[in-house]
Amino acid sequence: MKKKGNVLAIAIMFFLFAMISFVTGLQNPMGIIVKSQFGATNAMSQLGNLANFIAYAFMGLPAGFILKKYGYKITSLAAVAVGFIGVGISFLSGVAESFAVYLIGAFVSGFSMCMLNTVVNPMLNTLGGGGNKGNQLIQFGGSLNSLAATIVPVLVGYLIGEVTAETAISDANPALFIAMGVFAVAFVIILFSYIPEPELEASRESSEPKESTMESVSKALSHKNLVFGVIAIFLYVGIEVGIPNIANLYMTSPEVGMSAGVAGTVVGMYWLLMLCGRLLGGVFGGKVSSKAMMTAVSSMAILFILVGMFLPGTLVKFPAISSDLSFALVDIPLGVVFFVLCGLCTSVMWGSIFNLAVEGLGKYTSIASGLFMTMVCGGGILPFIQGAVSDAFGYIDSFWVLIAALAYLLIFALFLSKPKVEEK
């Protein structure tokens, strides 16, 4: 029965992983919409993405404390309910034609995504028994995350088609309705499902005196691999989001002149490659160490972006779906192809960083997960910075921001991820 319960719990966590990506991914094509509807700059077009991710800075630690006190199931239910409300506000922003309401919806949705992320990562790591097997489960879960991310830009890009002065948030309503429907179904499934609560049960049975919140945080942060790991997560999420977001803006700009629908399918290929990379990571994650995996993909991503930056002008044929949903080969800058290839690299970074950062933390893993969620705000801050750099120096030069971030990830993998050695 325990094994069957674990299988069901893993399936639910995989489903939630997909939910996170679907709602988070909405902010990429929505950035193109608000840029057109409200005349926003590149930096301002990333404010919805920033609002979505900055919510992690406010909710990261509280989500970890909620998880520690109430367990996976209650935290998941609360997160799904908040997500439904957030997407509902995004829908209302289209009715009101209000940029401010749109940002509020993105911010509330971010609370939900933060709580869900706080649940799924430690849960999958625990169900896998930690180590390489824990990383392997996170990679498989991330595959569904990538699948949902692949669908979002294609779906919303198709809905808005050619970007014109009439393009509005309401054009994306079908995608918002899908998201609200999925949240409603998820709530019912989780409500009537059994989810094991190993840390909660261990805490209840423990005779040790209860630690205060600050004591728990302090002891968790005594592990230097966690400290360096949360910085790595801040930068990683910014890299993962910044690559497709700025590439999408670049392709739909007058400089390139692609339609939002076609550009969305090109960006969708980035997320599809993340899906492929996570499937491979899931297959080999039990055999290859997280350190080796992070070293390899960080180096490769730096190489891909550098090549992409110095080959922006040459046009090549690339598979895409046109506005009438037919398959076509479209002309895109060669540099964008290499940016898209980075999806293979970013695919396995989250699980590897998480695995390296929580090694040796034991009962403080849930606190570590909350700290991780706080730093996920990098997914909004780094693309905003990159957007501002692109306003000042151009789209291609803005990728130097990501080169610097990737260099840190490489250093973390090689030198900063060694776990704390407990004194005997």
Secondary structure as the mmCIF struct_conf table of DSSP 4:
data_model
#
loop_
_struct_conf.conf_type_id
_struct_conf.id
_struct_conf.beg_label_comp_id
_struct_conf.beg_label_asym_id
_struct_conf.beg_label_seq_id
_struct_conf.end_label_comp_id
_struct_conf.end_label_asym_id
_struct_conf.end_label_seq_id
HELX_RH_AL_P HELX_RH_AL_P1 LYS A 2 GLY A 25
TURN_TY1_P TURN_TY1_P1 LEU A 26 LEU A 26
HELX_RH_AL_P HELX_RH_AL_P2 GLN A 27 PHE A 38
HELX_RH_AL_P HELX_RH_AL_P3 ASN A 42 SER A 45
TURN_TY1_P TURN_TY1_P2 GLN A 46 GLN A 46
HELX_RH_AL_P HELX_RH_AL_P4 LEU A 47 ALA A 96
TURN_TY1_P TURN_TY1_P3 GLU A 97 GLU A 97
HELX_RH_AL_P HELX_RH_AL_P5 PHE A 99 LEU A 127
TURN_TY1_P TURN_TY1_P4 GLY A 128 GLY A 129
BEND BEND1 GLY A 130 GLY A 130
HELX_RH_AL_P HELX_RH_AL_P6 GLY A 131 ILE A 160
BEND BEND2 GLU A 162 GLU A 162
TURN_TY1_P TURN_TY1_P5 ALA A 165 GLU A 166
HELX_RH_3T_P HELX_RH_3T_P1 ILE A 169 ALA A 172
HELX_RH_AL_P HELX_RH_AL_P7 ASN A 173 LEU A 191
TURN_TY1_P TURN_TY1_P6 PHE A 192 PHE A 192
BEND BEND3 SER A 193 SER A 193
HELX_RH_AL_P HELX_RH_AL_P8 PRO A 198 GLU A 205
BEND BEND4 GLU A 208 GLU A 208
HELX_LH_PP_P HELX_LH_PP_P1 PRO A 209 SER A 212
HELX_RH_AL_P HELX_RH_AL_P9 THR A 213 LEU A 221
TURN_TY1_P TURN_TY1_P7 SER A 222 SER A 222
BEND BEND5 HIS A 223 HIS A 223
HELX_RH_AL_P HELX_RH_AL_P10 LYS A 224 THR A 252
BEND BEND6 SER A 253 SER A 253
TURN_TY1_P TURN_TY1_P8 PRO A 254 VAL A 256
HELX_RH_AL_P HELX_RH_AL_P11 ALA A 260 PHE A 284
TURN_TY1_P TURN_TY1_P9 GLY A 285 LYS A 287
BEND BEND7 VAL A 288 VAL A 288
HELX_RH_AL_P HELX_RH_AL_P12 SER A 290 PHE A 310
BEND BEND8 GLY A 313 GLY A 313
STRN STRN1 LEU A 315 ILE A 321
TURN_TY1_P TURN_TY1_P10 SER A 323 ASP A 324
BEND BEND9 LEU A 325 LEU A 325
STRN STRN2 PHE A 327 PRO A 333
HELX_RH_AL_P HELX_RH_AL_P13 LEU A 334 LEU A 341
TURN_TY1_P TURN_TY1_P11 CYS A 342 CYS A 342
HELX_RH_AL_P HELX_RH_AL_P14 GLY A 343 THR A 346
TURN_TY1_P TURN_TY1_P12 SER A 347 VAL A 348
HELX_RH_AL_P HELX_RH_AL_P15 MET A 349 VAL A 358
TURN_TY1_P TURN_TY1_P13 GLU A 359 GLY A 360
HELX_RH_3T_P HELX_RH_3T_P2 GLY A 362 TYR A 364
HELX_RH_AL_P HELX_RH_AL_P16 THR A 365 MET A 375
TURN_TY1_P TURN_TY1_P14 VAL A 376 CYS A 377
HELX_RH_AL_P HELX_RH_AL_P17 GLY A 378 PHE A 393
TURN_TY1_P TURN_TY1_P15 TYR A 395 ILE A 396
HELX_RH_3T_P HELX_RH_3T_P3 ASP A 397 PHE A 399
HELX_RH_AL_P HELX_RH_AL_P18 TRP A 400 ILE A 411
HELX_RH_PI_P HELX_RH_PI_P1 PHE A 412 LEU A 416
HELX_LH_PP_P HELX_LH_PP_P2 LYS A 418 GLU A 423
#
